[in-house]
């Protein structure tokens, strides 16, 4: 896929992390799977904007937001588009990431 795909549990544990996201972040799947996204993997996202939307979406059972964001934890600051999505049919949470050109 030409964008990062991260699947998170309702409590923010990384369940899936695709190859594009590995290249973008410089991390391996084994380094992030099973870890706490907002604390261990990308603490730069533990903000009212990013984590706040995620937490509200989990509580409400629906989430759909597009953000312009900078990832800068253990990497060169990179401006990205982030789509936060919750699939109601499967109760799964997704973070889709694309580098802004």
Backbone bond lengths (Angstrom), bond angles and torsions (degrees), N, CA, C in turn:
res aa  C-N    CA-C-N  psi(-1)  N-CA   C-N-CA  omega(-1)  CA-C   N-CA-C  phi
1 X - - - 1.450 - - 1.522 109.12 -
2 X 1.306 117.77 144.82 1.473 121.10 -178.99 1.533 113.38 -86.52
3 X 1.322 116.89 29.60 1.464 121.89 177.10 1.526 107.63 -158.36
4 X 1.341 115.25 161.28 1.452 120.57 179.76 1.509 111.20 -77.66
5 X 1.321 115.56 141.50 1.449 122.16 177.99 1.526 107.69 -129.55
6 X 1.322 114.83 120.13 1.454 121.18 178.36 1.521 107.57 -126.29
7 X 1.314 116.48 125.11 1.460 120.44 175.14 1.520 107.47 -101.47
8 X 1.331 115.61 131.45 1.459 121.73 179.82 1.517 110.94 -121.24
9 X 1.322 115.79 142.04 1.461 120.16 171.31 1.526 107.87 -71.00
10 X 1.316 116.40 171.70 1.460 120.05 179.67 1.523 112.39 -61.29
11 X 1.325 117.25 -26.13 1.465 119.62 178.58 1.531 112.33 -97.65
12 X 1.348 117.01 15.31 1.458 121.58 171.69 1.514 116.32 83.82
13 X 1.316 118.27 17.13 1.463 121.58 176.96 1.532 108.55 -83.04
14 X 1.340 116.50 134.63 1.467 121.46 -179.54 1.522 109.42 -73.81
15 X 1.344 115.57 120.05 1.461 122.20 179.95 1.523 111.90 -102.39
16 X 1.346 116.36 -34.27 1.460 121.66 178.01 1.523 108.42 -141.75
17 X 1.328 115.89 150.20 1.464 122.44 -177.20 1.520 105.55 -154.57
18 X 1.324 117.81 110.88 1.462 118.62 -171.45 1.532 113.01 -85.00
19 X 1.331 115.58 174.15 1.466 121.94 -175.22 1.524 112.89 -62.50
20 X 1.330 118.38 -39.32 1.466 121.03 178.79 1.523 109.70 -59.07
21 X 1.305 117.04 -44.18 1.461 120.85 -179.34 1.526 110.75 -66.79
22 X 1.314 117.20 -35.30 1.473 120.25 175.19 1.528 110.33 -60.40
23 X 1.322 117.01 -44.96 1.462 121.16 179.32 1.517 111.44 -66.06
24 X 1.322 117.80 -42.36 1.456 122.19 -178.77 1.529 111.04 -64.71
25 X 1.322 116.97 -43.72 1.461 121.32 -174.86 1.526 113.54 -89.01
26 X 1.330 116.46 -19.08 1.460 119.61 -176.14 1.517 113.02 76.75
27 X 1.308 117.30 18.86 1.471 121.56 -179.39 1.525 110.38 -116.44
28 X 1.306 115.09 153.55 1.461 120.46 176.99 1.527 109.83 -90.30
29 X 1.315 114.94 159.44 1.463 119.36 177.25 1.523 110.75 -59.68
30 X 1.318 116.21 -40.83 1.465 118.79 -178.08 1.525 112.32 -64.54
31 X 1.330 117.20 -23.84 1.464 120.95 179.52 1.527 112.69 -79.70
32 X 1.338 117.65 -17.56 1.467 119.64 -174.95 1.527 114.47 -118.03
33 X 1.317 117.97 -28.49 1.465 119.81 -177.70 1.531 110.04 -61.81
34 X 1.320 114.84 132.58 1.454 120.91 -179.35 1.521 114.74 82.34
35 X 1.333 116.49 -1.44 1.467 120.72 -179.34 1.523 110.36 -94.61
36 X 1.331 116.10 162.76 1.465 122.34 178.76 1.535 108.55 -81.10
37 X 1.327 115.87 114.37 1.464 121.26 -174.87 1.520 112.05 -58.58
38 X 1.322 117.85 -49.95 1.457 121.64 -172.69 1.530 113.27 -77.51
39 X 1.314 118.03 -11.88 1.465 121.26 -178.41 1.520 111.74 -113.98
40 X 1.344 117.84 -49.57 1.455 121.83 -173.74 1.530 114.22 -94.91
41 X 1.313 117.05 -37.67 1.464 121.14 -171.91 1.523 112.22 -91.69
42 X 1.311 117.57 -47.91 1.469 121.58 -176.64 1.520 110.75 -141.28
43 X 1.335 117.42 68.41 1.463 119.22 -178.58 1.526 113.27 -61.99
44 X 1.323 117.41 -16.45 1.463 120.60 176.02 1.530 111.35 -66.31
45 X 1.329 117.33 -12.22 1.463 121.16 179.33 1.527 112.67 -95.76
46 X 1.316 117.44 -2.29 1.475 120.09 -179.68 1.527 108.31 -81.98
47 X 1.323 115.06 68.00 1.457 123.46 -178.55 1.531 108.43 -126.36
48 X 1.327 116.88 160.36 1.469 118.37 175.90 1.535 112.26 -56.66
49 X 1.331 116.49 -33.86 1.460 119.59 -179.17 1.527 111.01 -67.61
50 X 1.309 117.25 -58.51 1.468 121.39 -172.36 1.529 111.11 -78.82
51 X 1.331 117.07 -64.35 1.464 120.71 -178.62 1.524 111.03 -64.23
52 X 1.321 116.84 -32.88 1.461 120.34 178.68 1.512 112.25 -62.67
53 X 1.324 117.09 -43.56 1.468 120.95 177.46 1.520 109.97 -64.66
54 X 1.334 115.92 -42.94 1.466 119.97 179.57 1.531 110.95 -60.57
55 X 1.318 116.52 -51.52 1.471 120.63 -177.45 1.533 111.67 -61.95
56 X 1.325 117.21 -42.31 1.464 120.63 178.01 1.524 110.87 -64.10
57 X 1.325 116.63 -40.06 1.464 120.56 179.18 1.512 112.92 -63.94
58 X 1.327 116.41 -39.34 1.463 119.96 177.43 1.526 109.73 -64.35
59 X 1.323 117.34 -45.53 1.466 121.33 -179.63 1.528 111.09 -63.12
60 X 1.337 116.87 -43.32 1.466 121.71 -177.52 1.527 112.85 -78.53
61 X 1.326 116.39 -18.76 1.456 120.16 -178.95 1.511 113.46 82.32
62 X 1.340 116.84 11.18 1.466 121.00 175.77 1.521 109.18 -153.18
63 X 1.322 114.64 144.70 1.453 120.10 -177.67 1.521 107.73 -153.06
64 X 1.303 115.85 135.04 1.451 121.41 175.77 1.516 108.59 -162.48
65 X 1.314 116.74 100.81 1.464 120.37 -178.01 1.519 109.20 -143.39
66 X 1.325 115.84 142.97 1.456 122.32 175.11 1.516 107.29 -116.08
67 X 1.340 116.45 123.78 1.455 122.02 -176.95 1.516 110.98 -124.58
68 X 1.318 116.07 144.92 1.455 121.23 164.19 1.522 104.98 -93.06
69 X 1.340 117.39 126.05 1.459 120.31 -171.08 1.523 110.34 -144.67
70 X 1.323 116.26 156.73 1.463 122.30 173.49 1.513 109.09 -109.75
71 X 1.323 116.21 123.45 1.463 121.05 169.67 1.525 106.33 -94.79
72 X 1.333 116.20 129.57 1.462 118.14 -177.90 1.521 113.81 -145.28
73 X 1.314 118.15 15.18 1.456 120.26 179.99 1.521 109.34 -87.61
74 X 1.333 116.39 115.76 1.471 123.29 179.37 1.523 112.65 56.08
75 X 1.323 115.96 35.65 1.466 120.56 178.04 1.522 108.37 -159.34
76 X 1.309 116.53 163.58 1.454 120.67 172.84 1.522 107.58 -61.93
77 X 1.342 118.65 131.65 1.466 119.09 178.96 1.533 110.72 -51.38
78 X 1.311 114.92 127.57 1.455 121.34 -174.40 1.515 109.25 -131.83
79 X 1.337 115.76 124.49 1.462 119.73 177.52 1.523 108.69 -84.16
80 X 1.333 114.47 129.72 1.463 120.80 -176.13 1.529 110.58 -134.99
81 X 1.310 114.03 161.55 1.458 121.21 166.05 1.512 106.27 -95.84
82 X 1.303 117.07 134.59 1.460 122.07 178.81 1.525 108.50 -123.80
83 X 1.311 115.54 127.64 1.465 120.79 173.52 1.517 106.89 -111.52
84 X 1.314 116.41 117.36 1.463 122.12 175.20 1.519 107.64 -95.88
85 X 1.316 116.76 127.13 1.461 120.89 -173.56 1.527 110.30 -141.39
86 X 1.290 116.16 141.76 1.464 122.02 172.19 1.519 107.93 -121.31
87 X 1.313 115.63 124.98 1.460 121.05 176.96 1.521 107.90 -86.88
88 X 1.316 116.27 112.56 1.462 120.90 -176.62 1.526 112.57 -68.36
89 X 1.321 116.93 -29.92 1.465 119.42 -178.75 1.525 111.76 -67.44
90 X 1.330 116.92 -34.83 1.463 120.65 -175.76 1.532 112.84 -112.67
91 X 1.335 117.24 -3.07 1.464 122.04 -176.63 1.528 111.75 52.89
92 X 1.334 115.58 46.10 1.459 121.15 177.48 1.517 109.61 -116.55
93 X 1.327 115.49 152.78 1.462 122.41 -177.03 1.524 109.49 -115.19
94 X 1.319 115.04 137.33 1.459 120.22 -174.98 1.514 110.44 -131.46
95 X 1.320 114.67 139.20 1.458 123.22 172.71 1.520 105.37 -117.68
96 X 1.319 117.02 113.90 1.462 122.81 179.34 1.517 107.61 -106.15
97 X 1.323 116.95 129.71 1.463 121.59 -171.29 1.531 110.10 -128.63
98 X 1.335 115.58 132.05 1.470 121.48 177.33 1.511 108.65 -136.19
99 X 1.320 116.49 127.14 1.466 121.05 177.02 1.526 109.24 -61.36
100 X 1.336 116.14 134.81 1.463 119.94 176.06 1.522 108.42 -79.65
101 X 1.282 116.06 132.47 1.484 121.56 -179.00 1.513 110.02 -95.15
